[in-house]
Amino acid sequence: MKKSKHSVLFLREMAENPQNGFEKALSQLPCMRMLKSSSPLEGVGDTPLSDWLDNQDVMQILHISPRTLQTLRSNGTLPFSRLGNKLFYRRQDIIKILSDNYTMRKIRNYGRDK
């Protein structure tokens, strides 16, 4: 298997500094770029409202169905707030779920979390 120059440099950096490499790998995920980029409430500024996403935004970012989102809410995996009939999710909660379930992190920490 042929390795690109970029992947070799990335693997070397990850070996030298695992924490930095993990953060860099996680930031390369398309869903993380969408979460950290423009807010759906752009123009509101730095108000606390810019940290909240609705159902549609979360489903598009994570590429999941409405039923999967409902399951994440029901089993307590994804915290939410209800305002009237509309549900909202914090960006930080979605980022935490993605980082907690990132496979490389689980492999690296295997046996240490006991």
C-alpha positions in Angstrom: 0.0 0.0 0.0 1.4 3.3 -1.0 1.5 6.0 1.6 1.1 9.7 0.7 3.6 12.2 2.0 0.8 13.9 4.0 -0.1 10.6 5.7 3.5 9.8 6.6 4.0 13.3 8.1 0.7 13.0 10.0 1.7 9.6 11.4 5.1 10.9 12.5 3.5 13.9 14.2 1.0 11.6 15.9 3.8 9.3 17.2 5.7 12.3 18.5 2.8 14.0 20.2 -0.2 11.7 20.5 -2.5 14.3 22.1 -1.8 16.9 19.4 -2.2 14.2 16.7 -5.5 13.1 18.1 -6.9 16.6 18.1 -5.6 17.2 14.5 -7.2 13.9 13.3 -10.5 14.8 15.0 -10.5 18.3 13.5 -10.1 16.7 10.0 -13.5 15.0 10.2 -16.0 16.8 8.0 -18.6 16.9 10.8 -16.1 18.6 13.1 -15.3 21.2 10.5 -19.0 21.9 10.1 -19.5 22.2 13.9 -16.6 24.6 14.4 -17.3 26.7 11.3 -20.2 29.0 10.7 -23.1 29.0 13.1 -26.7 28.4 11.8 -27.5 31.6 13.8 -24.8 33.7 12.1 -25.3 37.4 12.7 -26.4 36.8 16.2 -22.8 37.3 17.3 -21.3 35.7 20.4 -24.6 35.3 22.2 -25.2 32.0 24.0 -27.8 31.1 21.2 -25.0 30.5 18.7 -24.0 27.4 20.7 -27.3 25.7 20.1 -28.3 23.5 17.2 -31.8 22.2 16.2 -32.7 18.7 15.0 -32.1 19.4 11.4 -28.7 20.8 11.9 -27.6 17.9 14.1 -28.9 15.3 11.6 -27.1 17.0 8.7 -23.8 17.4 10.6 -23.8 13.8 11.9 -25.4 12.3 8.8 -28.1 10.4 10.9 -31.8 9.8 10.5 -34.5 11.3 12.7 -35.0 7.9 14.4 -31.3 7.6 15.2 -31.4 11.1 16.8 -34.5 10.1 18.8 -32.6 7.0 20.0 -29.6 9.1 21.1 -32.0 11.3 23.1 -34.0 8.4 24.6 -31.0 6.5 25.9 -29.4 9.6 27.3 -26.4 9.7 25.0 -27.2 13.2 23.7 -28.5 15.8 26.1 -31.1 18.2 24.8 -33.4 21.1 25.7 -37.0 21.6 24.7 -38.4 25.0 23.9 -42.1 24.6 23.1 -42.2 21.7 20.5 -38.6 22.3 19.3 -35.5 20.5 20.5 -32.1 22.0 20.7 -28.6 20.5 21.3 -25.4 22.2 22.5 -22.4 22.1 20.1 -20.1 21.1 23.0 -22.2 18.0 23.7 -22.0 16.8 20.1 -18.2 17.4 20.0 -17.9 15.5 23.2 -19.8 12.5 21.9 -17.7 12.5 18.7 -14.5 12.6 20.7 -15.6 10.0 23.2 -16.5 7.6 20.5 -13.4 8.2 18.3 -11.9 4.7 17.6 -8.2 5.7 17.8 -8.7 7.2 21.3 -10.3 3.9 22.5 -7.4 1.9 21.1 -4.7 4.2 22.6 -6.4 4.2 26.1 -7.2 0.5 26.1 -6.6 -0.9 29.6 -5.8 2.4 31.2 -9.4 3.5 32.1 -10.0 0.6 34.6 
